[in-house]
Amino acid sequence: MFEKLRSLAHKSASASHSGDHGNEPHVLPLKTYFVVFGSLLVLTILTVVVSVIGLPPTLSIVVAMAVAAAKATLVILWFMHLKFDDRFYSLIFIISLFFLVLFFVFTAMDVLTRGQVNPEESFFSQDGTLLRQEFMKKK
């Protein structure tokens, strides 16, 4: 597996240094940029709507993260031209995303299960409401 990654990296480096495809501009129609921009605006409005309607905190965090991931994907693919770049860079990006998701999953597992050991350390109750403020008021 590492040999395949090494060969991909070597091909990518040699292609960009030799000028085979690394220096070619990716000219896209202006309509594409406006469609992506409109999508980003719609997703931003969705983020605001979700924050105003008052979803439970855990659900609003999940929705906000999903919308943020969608927006980041649009920016990375179209504005940063990852869609048109070498596949090696896409592979590196996907591996990075995997480890980022892994980080968030382990952090969420830690934060959401703290109340099982010590109830005073719990941020959320079983129904999703914040408990930290209630404990601070008692002290």
Residue, then its C-alpha position, 0 to 999 in steps of 0.5 A: m500500500f505504501e509503495k502505491l502511495r509513494s508511486l502516486a506521490h512521485k508521479s504527482a511531483s514529476a508531473s507538476h515539476s515538468g509542467d505536464h499539468g501542474n501549470e495548466p489553468h482550470v478555466l470554468p464558466l462563470k455560471t459554475y461559480f455563480v451556482v456554487f456561490g448560490s449554493l453556499l448562500v442557501l446553506t448559510i441561510l439553512t444554518v441561520v434557520v436551524s439556529v433560530i428554530g430551536l432544535p435540541p442542542t445535540l441535533s443542532i450541532v449535528v445539522a450545523m456540522a453537516v452544513a459546514a461540511a457541505k459548504a467546505t466541500l463546495v469550496i474545496l472542490w470548486f474554488m480550490h480546484l481539487k476536483f480538477d487536480d491530481r487524484f493524489y491530492s484528493l486521496i490526501f484530502i480524504i485521509s485528512l477528513f477521515f482523521l478529522v471525523l475520527f477526532f470529532v467522534f472520540t471527542a463526542m464520545d468523551v463529552l457525551t459520556r462524562g455524566q455516567v461517571n460523574p454527574e457534575e461533569s455532565f454537559f447534557s441531560q438525557d433529553g439534551t438540555l444543558l446541565r452545566q448551568e444548573f450545577m453552577k447555580k447550585k454552588 
